[in-house]
Amino acid sequence: MLKQIRTPFTDLMKIDYPIIAAPMFLVSNTEIVTQSSEAGGIGTFPALNYRPIEKYDEALKAMRAKTKKPIGVNIIVNKSNTRQNDDLKYALDNGVDLFITSLGSPKKVIEEAHKNGAKVFCDVTNLEHALKVEDLGADGVIAVGAGAGGHAGPISPFVLIPWLKTRLQVPIIAAGGISHGSMITAALALGASGVSVGTRFIASKEADIDAAYKKAIVDSTPEDIVMTTRVSGTPAAVINTPYVQKLGTDLPWAMKVLKDNKMTKKYMVPLIHYLGMRSLEEAATKPSWKTVWTAGQSVGMIDDILSVKEIYAKLVNEYEESLRSLDKTKA
């Protein structure tokens, strides 16, 4: 492996490689987080992977016992997450180094994290939101483009990253469609300071999920990924299993009307999130005909199940090889 891939993000976080193991609902766990950080990148996980809140605190302590290197947590900062204040407090108490915020205003997280010397990066899919979080004091943004697993953005990363780069002063992390080292090279060339890699780590030995989910990642192609609003009410990328085909990719008409209505939206959105989380839990952790598996288009470049350490080594070696290939194109 290379000694270091130095970027503004690696300098900020004091890590060797600008590769975040993305926070994935139900997939990210103690081993993926700690092994990613030990490999020279930074492992992250969604706070809501651990419920009740006591298990979340236990997980943070277990991670800190396994690595002293930087780790990160993803906190949903909209009203559907009723425990977001506790998510923040326990993370701060356990010395979390990186906060990734999603689906709401990151103002409080930024203020409290900075008191601890922690950094905050915010998920964004457009320039408007990116400028808002930069004004609030975010240390960087995670540009979620088309091709990402879960809640993917609508804009191609080939457009989104350089577009944000023209207006932002903070580092940009590219997210979506990254599972090979050459994609890291491309992201950095576009102006990103790092990458967030999710789907590749689903097919890892450390992922404590049903073997059928991992096999689906290895066997699927980009054409097998579809967008559905049935999971959370917001378009999310999933593998097009027979169950997803039967279920359909749009919310039922009545649920959509209630979700869009100002009077009922605040009740319907948390309900849709809850039902979606239950479906994902069943599919990810045990064999079920109700298979709703989140994944990104980068499944097309994943053909094996490796350890987290091996994945990092592979990504970095592929990155180095792609740089050598570019050198050969020089006149």
Buried (B, 14 or more C-beta within 10 A) or exposed (E): BEEEBEBBBBEBBEBBBBBBBBBBBBBBBBBBBBBBBBBBBBBBBBBBBBEEBEEBBEBBBBBBEBBEBBBBBBBBBBEBBEBBEBBBBBBBEBBBBBBBBBBBBBBBBBEBBBEBEBBBBBBBBBBEEBBBBBEBBBBBBBBBBBBBBBBBBEBBBBEBBBBBBEEBEBBBBBBBBBBBBBBBBBBBEBBBBBBBBBBBBBBBBBBBBBEBBBEBBEEBEEEBBBBBBBBBBBBBBBBBBEBBEEBEBEBEEEBBEBBEEEEEEEEBBBBBBEBBBEBBBBBBEEEBEBBBBBBBBBBBBBEEBBBBBBBBBBBBEBBBEBBEEEEEEEE
